[in-house]
Amino acid sequence: MKQYTQLSQDERYEIYAALKSKISLSEIARILNRSKSTISREIRRNQGQRGYRAKQAHDKAQQRCYRKTSSLTDFAYAYIQYLIKACWSPEQIASALIVRGWLDVPCHEWIYQYIYNNKAEGGMLYKFLRHQKTYRKRGFKNHDRRGQLTNRRSIHERDPVIDHRQRLGDFEGDTVIGKHHKGALLTLVERKSLYVHIVHLGETRISSKTIDHCIDRLKMSHASSVTFDNGKEFSEHQRIADQGIDTYFADPY
């Protein structure tokens, strides 16, 4: 029997990029070697008001995972400890519990955190991990220390003509991270026509380089405005505004 494994953050970025490219759910499922129902359920459960976005989807999935553990019984904790001491990896444990019909299954991230909390309290569960690490951060607790966003204008300040897609020249900008966090793409989508600029950023998302590409493509398209998410790679957005292009930012998740 093939064991189910939860979608990774890399897979969620691939789903996001594929949806941007108008690829069908069936084709996305084939590319990721997942069932179509898995992809459909992922999009339905983890999309937000602005559609499916990889980081937001991963954060929502992780938070749901941690909420599940509030209903774990003493037997469940004991059984998870038993599997850890049998040198099962957290990924194997989470998959096995699903196959065995458990209703409230903690994700592998929670199991890792449980092990390291046990270590902090003087426990020895960490010694049964196959690969020793000094510390492992939760995915949704990671703090990005790149340039900070200052003088940002909220999406709610946009002219209604932008929201209603009544003219050409209003763009939405975002970055897409490659598999294993190698490489990045800048996407600029024109809201009315859905015409898209895609720029390869190489191995880094340094703000100055990202903004240089934004300015080149937006001026080429005679842009009136651009709306970004809250990625710190857009921290130099004032340079775009200095070109006479209004810049806005979506609400933080």
SELOVEX-678519 format. One record per residue (C-alpha): residue number from 1; residue in one letter; chain; y, x, z. Coordinates in pm, 1 decimal. Layout:
BEGIN
@num = NUM, residu = A, chaine = A, y = Y, x = X, z = Z
...
This chain:
BEGIN
@num = 1, residu = M, chaine = A, y = 0.0, x = 0.0, z = 0.0
@num = 2, residu = K, chaine = A, y = 340.9, x = 134.5, z = -94.2
@num = 3, residu = Q, chaine = A, y = 562.1, x = 167.8, z = 212.7
@num = 4, residu = Y, chaine = A, y = 912.6, x = 25.3, z = 204.0
@num = 5, residu = T, chaine = A, y = 1195.9, x = 267.6, z = 274.0
@num = 6, residu = Q, chaine = A, y = 1554.2, x = 166.3, z = 333.4
@num = 7, residu = L, chaine = A, y = 1813.2, x = 246.4, z = 72.1
@num = 8, residu = S, chaine = A, y = 1988.1, x = 578.2, z = 123.8
@num = 9, residu = Q, chaine = A, y = 2361.0, x = 639.5, z = 96.9
@num = 10, residu = D, chaine = A, y = 2303.2, x = 829.7, z = -229.0
@num = 11, residu = E, chaine = A, y = 2122.0, x = 528.0, z = -374.6
@num = 12, residu = R, chaine = A, y = 2409.8, x = 302.6, z = -272.8
@num = 13, residu = Y, chaine = A, y = 2654.3, x = 527.2, z = -460.2
@num = 14, residu = E, chaine = A, y = 2428.3, x = 504.3, z = -765.4
@num = 15, residu = I, chaine = A, y = 2425.7, x = 123.3, z = -738.1
@num = 16, residu = Y, chaine = A, y = 2805.3, x = 120.7, z = -712.0
@num = 17, residu = A, chaine = A, y = 2846.2, x = 344.0, z = -1017.3
@num = 18, residu = A, chaine = A, y = 2596.5, x = 136.7, z = -1216.7
@num = 19, residu = L, chaine = A, y = 2773.0, x = -190.0, z = -1132.2
@num = 20, residu = K, chaine = A, y = 3102.7, x = -35.2, z = -1241.1
@num = 21, residu = S, chaine = A, y = 2936.2, x = 44.2, z = -1573.3
@num = 22, residu = K, chaine = A, y = 2810.5, x = -317.1, z = -1609.4
@num = 23, residu = I, chaine = A, y = 2444.0, x = -212.2, z = -1589.8
@num = 24, residu = S, chaine = A, y = 2205.6, x = -501.0, z = -1517.5
@num = 25, residu = L, chaine = A, y = 2021.0, x = -537.2, z = -1186.6
@num = 26, residu = S, chaine = A, y = 1688.6, x = -493.8, z = -1366.1
@num = 27, residu = E, chaine = A, y = 1800.2, x = -162.3, z = -1513.5
@num = 28, residu = I, chaine = A, y = 1941.3, x = -43.6, z = -1178.6
@num = 29, residu = A, chaine = A, y = 1607.1, x = -125.9, z = -1016.4
@num = 30, residu = R, chaine = A, y = 1423.9, x = 71.3, z = -1286.3
@num = 31, residu = I, chaine = A, y = 1653.4, x = 374.9, z = -1246.1
@num = 32, residu = L, chaine = A, y = 1609.4, x = 381.4, z = -866.8
@num = 33, residu = N, chaine = A, y = 1239.5, x = 288.2, z = -879.7
@num = 34, residu = R, chaine = A, y = 1309.7, x = -14.5, z = -660.7
@num = 35, residu = S, chaine = A, y = 1233.5, x = -382.0, z = -702.1
@num = 36, residu = K, chaine = A, y = 1500.1, x = -604.9, z = -851.6
@num = 37, residu = S, chaine = A, y = 1490.8, x = -819.0, z = -535.8
@num = 38, residu = T, chaine = A, y = 1576.1, x = -512.0, z = -324.1
@num = 39, residu = I, chaine = A, y = 1884.4, x = -440.0, z = -536.3
@num = 40, residu = S, chaine = A, y = 1989.9, x = -805.4, z = -537.6
@num = 41, residu = R, chaine = A, y = 1948.2, x = -835.2, z = -159.4
@num = 42, residu = E, chaine = A, y = 2139.6, x = -510.6, z = -101.8
@num = 43, residu = I, chaine = A, y = 2439.0, x = -633.3, z = -303.2
@num = 44, residu = R, chaine = A, y = 2433.3, x = -980.6, z = -146.6
@num = 45, residu = R, chaine = A, y = 2414.6, x = -858.1, z = 214.3
@num = 46, residu = N, chaine = A, y = 2644.7, x = -557.5, z = 200.8
@num = 47, residu = Q, chaine = A, y = 2923.9, x = -642.5, z = -41.3
@num = 48, residu = G, chaine = A, y = 3275.9, x = -709.1, z = 85.2
@num = 49, residu = Q, chaine = A, y = 3576.3, x = -907.7, z = -27.9
@num = 50, residu = R, chaine = A, y = 3642.2, x = -656.7, z = -306.2
@num = 51, residu = G, chaine = A, y = 3283.8, x = -653.0, z = -425.9
@num = 52, residu = Y, chaine = A, y = 3013.1, x = -393.5, z = -368.6
@num = 53, residu = R, chaine = A, y = 3143.2, x = -54.3, z = -253.3
@num = 54, residu = A, chaine = A, y = 2899.5, x = 219.4, z = -155.9
@num = 55, residu = K, chaine = A, y = 3053.8, x = 350.6, z = 166.8
@num = 56, residu = Q, chaine = A, y = 3129.3, x = 3.3, z = 299.2
@num = 57, residu = A, chaine = A, y = 2775.9, x = -112.0, z = 211.7
@num = 58, residu = H, chaine = A, y = 2618.5, x = 185.6, z = 389.9
@num = 59, residu = D, chaine = A, y = 2833.6, x = 132.4, z = 700.3
@num = 60, residu = K, chaine = A, y = 2740.9, x = -236.8, z = 716.2
@num = 61, residu = A, chaine = A, y = 2370.9, x = -158.2, z = 679.0
@num = 62, residu = Q, chaine = A, y = 2386.0, x = 105.5, z = 953.2
@num = 63, residu = Q, chaine = A, y = 2573.8, x = -122.4, z = 1191.8
@num = 64, residu = R, chaine = A, y = 2318.2, x = -397.4, z = 1131.6
@num = 65, residu = C, chaine = A, y = 2043.7, x = -147.3, z = 1205.6
@num = 66, residu = Y, chaine = A, y = 2193.7, x = -60.9, z = 1544.6
@num = 67, residu = R, chaine = A, y = 2242.2, x = -427.1, z = 1638.2
@num = 68, residu = K, chaine = A, y = 1870.5, x = -492.6, z = 1584.0
@num = 69, residu = T, chaine = A, y = 1771.5, x = -262.9, z = 1868.7
@num = 70, residu = S, chaine = A, y = 1921.2, x = -489.4, z = 2137.5
@num = 71, residu = S, chaine = A, y = 1605.6, x = -703.7, z = 2121.0
@num = 72, residu = L, chaine = A, y = 1352.4, x = -419.1, z = 2150.8
@num = 73, residu = T, chaine = A, y = 1099.7, x = -470.2, z = 2430.5
@num = 74, residu = D, chaine = A, y = 967.2, x = -208.4, z = 2672.1
@num = 75, residu = F, chaine = A, y = 646.1, x = -204.5, z = 2468.0
@num = 76, residu = A, chaine = A, y = 846.9, x = -133.2, z = 2151.3
@num = 77, residu = Y, chaine = A, y = 1020.0, x = 164.9, z = 2312.5
@num = 78, residu = A, chaine = A, y = 686.8, x = 295.2, z = 2443.2
@num = 79, residu = Y, chaine = A, y = 522.0, x = 257.6, z = 2101.9
@num = 80, residu = I, chaine = A, y = 807.1, x = 435.2, z = 1923.9
@num = 81, residu = Q, chaine = A, y = 781.0, x = 719.2, z = 2176.5
@num = 82, residu = Y, chaine = A, y = 406.0, x = 734.9, z = 2112.5
@num = 83, residu = L, chaine = A, y = 461.9, x = 775.5, z = 1737.0
@num = 84, residu = I, chaine = A, y = 731.5, x = 1038.6, z = 1793.6
@num = 85, residu = K, chaine = A, y = 491.3, x = 1238.5, z = 2011.5
@num = 86, residu = A, chaine = A, y = 231.8, x = 1206.5, z = 1734.7
@num = 87, residu = C, chaine = A, y = 481.2, x = 1402.8, z = 1520.4
@num = 88, residu = W, chaine = A, y = 572.9, x = 1111.1, z = 1297.3
@num = 89, residu = S, chaine = A, y = 916.1, x = 1146.5, z = 1140.4
@num = 90, residu = P, chaine = A, y = 1176.3, x = 874.2, z = 1210.7
@num = 91, residu = E, chaine = A, y = 1154.5, x = 773.6, z = 842.9
@num = 92, residu = Q, chaine = A, y = 775.9, x = 729.4, z = 871.6
@num = 93, residu = I, chaine = A, y = 809.7, x = 530.6, z = 1194.3
@num = 94, residu = A, chaine = A, y = 1066.7, x = 287.6, z = 1052.4
@num = 95, residu = S, chaine = A, y = 856.1, x = 229.7, z = 738.7
@num = 96, residu = A, chaine = A, y = 533.7, x = 184.9, z = 936.2
@num = 97, residu = L, chaine = A, y = 686.1, x = -76.9, z = 1167.3
@num = 98, residu = I, chaine = A, y = 796.9, x = -281.9, z = 866.2
@num = 99, residu = V, chaine = A, y = 448.6, x = -263.8, z = 712.3
@num = 100, residu = R, chaine = A, y = 295.0, x = -370.1, z = 1045.1
@num = 101, residu = G, chaine = A, y = 505.7, x = -684.3, z = 1053.2
@num = 102, residu = W, chaine = A, y = 764.3, x = -606.5, z = 1319.5
@num = 103, residu = L, chaine = A, y = 1059.5, x = -844.0, z = 1301.1
@num = 104, residu = D, chaine = A, y = 1326.0, x = -623.7, z = 1462.6
@num = 105, residu = V, chaine = A, y = 1274.1, x = -280.5, z = 1313.1
@num = 106, residu = P, chaine = A, y = 1519.0, x = -1.8, z = 1404.5
@num = 107, residu = C, chaine = A, y = 1626.0, x = 213.1, z = 1112.1
@num = 108, residu = H, chaine = A, y = 1544.4, x = 582.8, z = 1104.0
@num = 109, residu = E, chaine = A, y = 1905.5, x = 670.4, z = 1195.0
@num = 110, residu = W, chaine = A, y = 1868.5, x = 482.5, z = 1524.1
@num = 111, residu = I, chaine = A, y = 1541.7, x = 663.7, z = 1597.5
@num = 112, residu = Y, chaine = A, y = 1709.0, x = 1000.9, z = 1540.6
@num = 113, residu = Q, chaine = A, y = 1992.4, x = 900.0, z = 1773.5
@num = 114, residu = Y, chaine = A, y = 1741.3, x = 776.7, z = 2032.2
@num = 115, residu = I, chaine = A, y = 1569.1, x = 1116.5, z = 2023.9
@num = 116, residu = Y, chaine = A, y = 1893.4, x = 1310.3, z = 2067.9
@num = 117, residu = N, chaine = A, y = 2013.4, x = 1080.9, z = 2344.7
@num = 118, residu = N, chaine = A, y = 1682.1, x = 1149.4, z = 2516.3
@num = 119, residu = K, chaine = A, y = 1744.4, x = 1522.9, z = 2474.9
@num = 120, residu = A, chaine = A, y = 2092.6, x = 1491.0, z = 2628.3
@num = 121, residu = E, chaine = A, y = 1931.8, x = 1325.1, z = 2931.3
@num = 122, residu = G, chaine = A, y = 1684.9, x = 1612.5, z = 2970.4
@num = 123, residu = G, chaine = A, y = 1399.2, x = 1458.2, z = 2771.3
@num = 124, residu = M, chaine = A, y = 1165.7, x = 1647.4, z = 2538.7
@num = 125, residu = L, chaine = A, y = 1118.9, x = 1406.6, z = 2246.3
@num = 126, residu = Y, chaine = A, y = 1324.0, x = 1630.8, z = 2016.4
@num = 127, residu = K, chaine = A, y = 1051.9, x = 1896.9, z = 2036.1
@num = 128, residu = F, chaine = A, y = 823.4, x = 1670.7, z = 1831.4
@num = 129, residu = L, chaine = A, y = 1060.8, x = 1662.5, z = 1533.5
@num = 130, residu = R, chaine = A, y = 933.5, x = 1861.1, z = 1237.5
@num = 131, residu = H, chaine = A, y = 1276.2, x = 2012.9, z = 1173.2
@num = 132, residu = Q, chaine = A, y = 1487.9, x = 2109.0, z = 1470.5
@num = 133, residu = K, chaine = A, y = 1859.7, x = 2038.8, z = 1447.6
@num = 134, residu = T, chaine = A, y = 2125.2, x = 2100.7, z = 1707.5
@num = 135, residu = Y, chaine = A, y = 2305.8, x = 1774.0, z = 1635.5
@num = 136, residu = R, chaine = A, y = 2281.4, x = 1487.0, z = 1394.0
@num = 137, residu = K, chaine = A, y = 2576.7, x = 1253.9, z = 1334.5
@num = 138, residu = R, chaine = A, y = 2540.1, x = 887.2, z = 1253.9
@num = 139, residu = G, chaine = A, y = 2644.1, x = 817.0, z = 900.2
@num = 140, residu = F, chaine = A, y = 2912.4, x = 564.1, z = 996.2
@num = 141, residu = K, chaine = A, y = 3060.1, x = 779.4, z = 1274.7
@num = 142, residu = N, chaine = A, y = 3155.3, x = 1064.1, z = 1046.4
@num = 143, residu = H, chaine = A, y = 3526.8, x = 1146.5, z = 1054.9
@num = 144, residu = D, chaine = A, y = 3687.0, x = 1271.8, z = 736.0
@num = 145, residu = R, chaine = A, y = 3940.9, x = 1542.3, z = 811.3
@num = 146, residu = R, chaine = A, y = 4091.9, x = 1575.3, z = 467.2
@num = 147, residu = G, chaine = A, y = 4463.8, x = 1501.5, z = 415.2
@num = 148, residu = Q, chaine = A, y = 4592.5, x = 1191.9, z = 592.6
@num = 149, residu = L, chaine = A, y = 4739.0, x = 889.7, z = 414.5
@num = 150, residu = T, chaine = A, y = 5109.6, x = 858.3, z = 489.4
@num = 151, residu = N, chaine = A, y = 5366.5, x = 615.0, z = 349.5
@num = 152, residu = R, chaine = A, y = 5087.0, x = 395.0, z = 218.8
@num = 153, residu = R, chaine = A, y = 5179.9, x = 50.2, z = 85.8
@num = 154, residu = S, chaine = A, y = 4939.5, x = -232.2, z = 160.0
@num = 155, residu = I, chaine = A, y = 4763.9, x = -423.5, z = -114.9
@num = 156, residu = H, chaine = A, y = 4931.7, x = -733.3, z = 31.7
@num = 157, residu = E, chaine = A, y = 5269.4, x = -604.7, z = -90.9
@num = 158, residu = R, chaine = A, y = 5162.4, x = -621.5, z = -455.0
@num = 159, residu = D, chaine = A, y = 5343.7, x = -847.9, z = -697.6
@num = 160, residu = P, chaine = A, y = 5138.1, x = -1166.6, z = -760.0
@num = 161, residu = V, chaine = A, y = 5132.7, x = -1080.0, z = -1130.6
@num = 162, residu = I, chaine = A, y = 4899.5, x = -791.4, z = -1039.9
@num = 163, residu = D, chaine = A, y = 4664.6, x = -1007.0, z = -833.8
@num = 164, residu = H, chaine = A, y = 4642.9, x = -1266.3, z = -1111.8
@num = 165, residu = R, chaine = A, y = 4575.4, x = -1005.4, z = -1383.0
@num = 166, residu = Q, chaine = A, y = 4859.3, x = -1142.7, z = -1593.8
@num = 167, residu = R, chaine = A, y = 4960.1, x = -816.2, z = -1760.1
@num = 168, residu = L, chaine = A, y = 4822.8, x = -486.0, z = -1880.0
@num = 169, residu = G, chaine = A, y = 4894.1, x = -162.8, z = -1696.2
@num = 170, residu = D, chaine = A, y = 4771.7, x = -233.4, z = -1342.4
@num = 171, residu = F, chaine = A, y = 4486.8, x = -4.1, z = -1238.5
@num = 172, residu = E, chaine = A, y = 4239.8, x = 38.3, z = -953.7
@num = 173, residu = G, chaine = A, y = 4137.3, x = 392.5, z = -862.3
@num = 174, residu = D, chaine = A, y = 3830.7, x = 519.0, z = -679.8
@num = 175, residu = T, chaine = A, y = 3595.4, x = 816.4, z = -662.2
@num = 176, residu = V, chaine = A, y = 3218.0, x = 812.0, z = -703.0
@num = 177, residu = I, chaine = A, y = 3008.7, x = 1082.9, z = -537.7
@num = 178, residu = G, chaine = A, y = 2703.3, x = 1222.1, z = -714.1
@num = 179, residu = K, chaine = A, y = 2350.7, x = 1238.0, z = -581.4
@num = 180, residu = H, chaine = A, y = 2310.5, x = 1472.9, z = -283.6
@num = 181, residu = H, chaine = A, y = 2693.0, x = 1481.8, z = -268.4
@num = 182, residu = K, chaine = A, y = 2706.0, x = 1715.0, z = -568.1
@num = 183, residu = G, chaine = A, y = 2993.8, x = 1646.5, z = -802.4
@num = 184, residu = A, chaine = A, y = 3236.9, x = 1356.6, z = -810.7
@num = 185, residu = L, chaine = A, y = 3390.4, x = 1119.8, z = -1064.4
@num = 186, residu = L, chaine = A, y = 3736.4, x = 965.5, z = -1064.9
@num = 187, residu = T, chaine = A, y = 3743.8, x = 610.6, z = -1203.7
@num = 188, residu = L, chaine = A, y = 4060.3, x = 424.7, z = -1303.4
@num = 189, residu = V, chaine = A, y = 3995.0, x = 65.3, z = -1412.1
@num = 190, residu = E, chaine = A, y = 4265.1, x = -144.5, z = -1580.9
@num = 191, residu = R, chaine = A, y = 4248.6, x = -483.4, z = -1406.7
@num = 192, residu = K, chaine = A, y = 4312.0, x = -714.1, z = -1703.2
@num = 193, residu = S, chaine = A, y = 4123.6, x = -544.8, z = -1988.2
@num = 194, residu = L, chaine = A, y = 3866.8, x = -366.2, z = -1764.7
@num = 195, residu = Y, chaine = A, y = 3924.6, x = -51.8, z = -1970.1
@num = 196, residu = V, chaine = A, y = 3813.3, x = 244.8, z = -1760.4
@num = 197, residu = H, chaine = A, y = 3905.0, x = 612.9, z = -1744.7
@num = 198, residu = I, chaine = A, y = 3625.7, x = 830.9, z = -1600.8
@num = 199, residu = V, chaine = A, y = 3708.6, x = 1191.9, z = -1511.1
@num = 200, residu = H, chaine = A, y = 3462.0, x = 1451.2, z = -1383.7
@num = 201, residu = L, chaine = A, y = 3613.1, x = 1621.0, z = -1076.7
@num = 202, residu = G, chaine = A, y = 3350.4, x = 1892.1, z = -1040.3
@num = 203, residu = E, chaine = A, y = 3216.6, x = 1982.8, z = -698.0
@num = 204, residu = T, chaine = A, y = 3526.0, x = 1888.1, z = -499.3
@num = 205, residu = R, chaine = A, y = 3767.0, x = 1601.2, z = -440.4
@num = 206, residu = I, chaine = A, y = 4071.6, x = 1808.5, z = -343.0
@num = 207, residu = S, chaine = A, y = 4368.3, x = 1572.8, z = -331.5
@num = 208, residu = S, chaine = A, y = 4597.5, x = 1779.5, z = -555.3
@num = 209, residu = K, chaine = A, y = 4336.1, x = 1799.7, z = -832.0
@num = 210, residu = T, chaine = A, y = 4249.1, x = 1430.0, z = -806.6
@num = 211, residu = I, chaine = A, y = 4614.5, x = 1326.2, z = -822.4
@num = 212, residu = D, chaine = A, y = 4677.3, x = 1557.0, z = -1121.3
@num = 213, residu = H, chaine = A, y = 4407.7, x = 1370.7, z = -1315.1
@num = 214, residu = C, chaine = A, y = 4542.0, x = 1033.7, z = -1197.6
@num = 215, residu = I, chaine = A, y = 4891.7, x = 1115.2, z = -1322.6
@num = 216, residu = D, chaine = A, y = 4763.5, x = 1234.3, z = -1661.5
@num = 217, residu = R, chaine = A, y = 4552.0, x = 922.7, z = -1724.8
@num = 218, residu = L, chaine = A, y = 4800.0, x = 671.0, z = -1582.0
@num = 219, residu = K, chaine = A, y = 5093.9, x = 807.7, z = -1783.3
@num = 220, residu = M, chaine = A, y = 4874.6, x = 810.9, z = -2094.0
@num = 221, residu = S, chaine = A, y = 4806.0, x = 439.3, z = -2036.3
@num = 222, residu = H, chaine = A, y = 5169.6, x = 347.0, z = -1955.1
@num = 223, residu = A, chaine = A, y = 5056.8, x = 224.9, z = -1612.9
@num = 224, residu = S, chaine = A, y = 5280.0, x = 7.6, z = -1395.2
@num = 225, residu = S, chaine = A, y = 5075.4, x = 25.6, z = -1075.3
@num = 226, residu = V, chaine = A, y = 4757.3, x = 162.2, z = -923.5
@num = 227, residu = T, chaine = A, y = 4564.8, x = 45.5, z = -616.9
@num = 228, residu = F, chaine = A, y = 4338.3, x = 289.7, z = -432.7
@num = 229, residu = D, chaine = A, y = 4084.6, x = 261.1, z = -156.1
@num = 230, residu = N, chaine = A, y = 4154.7, x = 465.9, z = 157.5
@num = 231, residu = G, chaine = A, y = 3990.1, x = 789.8, z = 46.8
@num = 232, residu = K, chaine = A, y = 4180.9, x = 1094.7, z = 167.3
@num = 233, residu = E, chaine = A, y = 4159.0, x = 1241.5, z = -182.4
@num = 234, residu = F, chaine = A, y = 4453.8, x = 1011.2, z = -259.5
@num = 235, residu = S, chaine = A, y = 4671.0, x = 1151.8, z = 21.0
@num = 236, residu = E, chaine = A, y = 4922.4, x = 1290.8, z = -231.8
@num = 237, residu = H, chaine = A, y = 4982.2, x = 945.2, z = -379.8
@num = 238, residu = Q, chaine = A, y = 5359.4, x = 990.9, z = -347.3
@num = 239, residu = R, chaine = A, y = 5344.2, x = 1219.1, z = -651.1
@num = 240, residu = I, chaine = A, y = 5225.8, x = 920.1, z = -855.4
@num = 241, residu = A, chaine = A, y = 5504.3, x = 700.9, z = -717.2
@num = 242, residu = D, chaine = A, y = 5752.2, x = 971.5, z = -819.7
@num = 243, residu = Q, chaine = A, y = 5640.9, x = 905.6, z = -1179.4
@num = 244, residu = G, chaine = A, y = 5760.7, x = 545.4, z = -1149.3
@num = 245, residu = I, chaine = A, y = 5410.9, x = 403.5, z = -1091.2
@num = 246, residu = D, chaine = A, y = 5375.9, x = 175.1, z = -788.1
@num = 247, residu = T, chaine = A, y = 5089.6, x = 275.5, z = -557.7
@num = 248, residu = Y, chaine = A, y = 4905.6, x = 47.4, z = -315.3
@num = 249, residu = F, chaine = A, y = 4606.9, x = 79.1, z = -82.8
@num = 250, residu = A, chaine = A, y = 4332.0, x = -165.6, z = 5.4
@num = 251, residu = D, chaine = A, y = 4277.3, x = -272.9, z = 364.2
@num = 252, residu = P, chaine = A, y = 4063.5, x = -31.0, z = 568.1
@num = 253, residu = Y, chaine = A, y = 3705.9, x = -157.9, z = 612.2
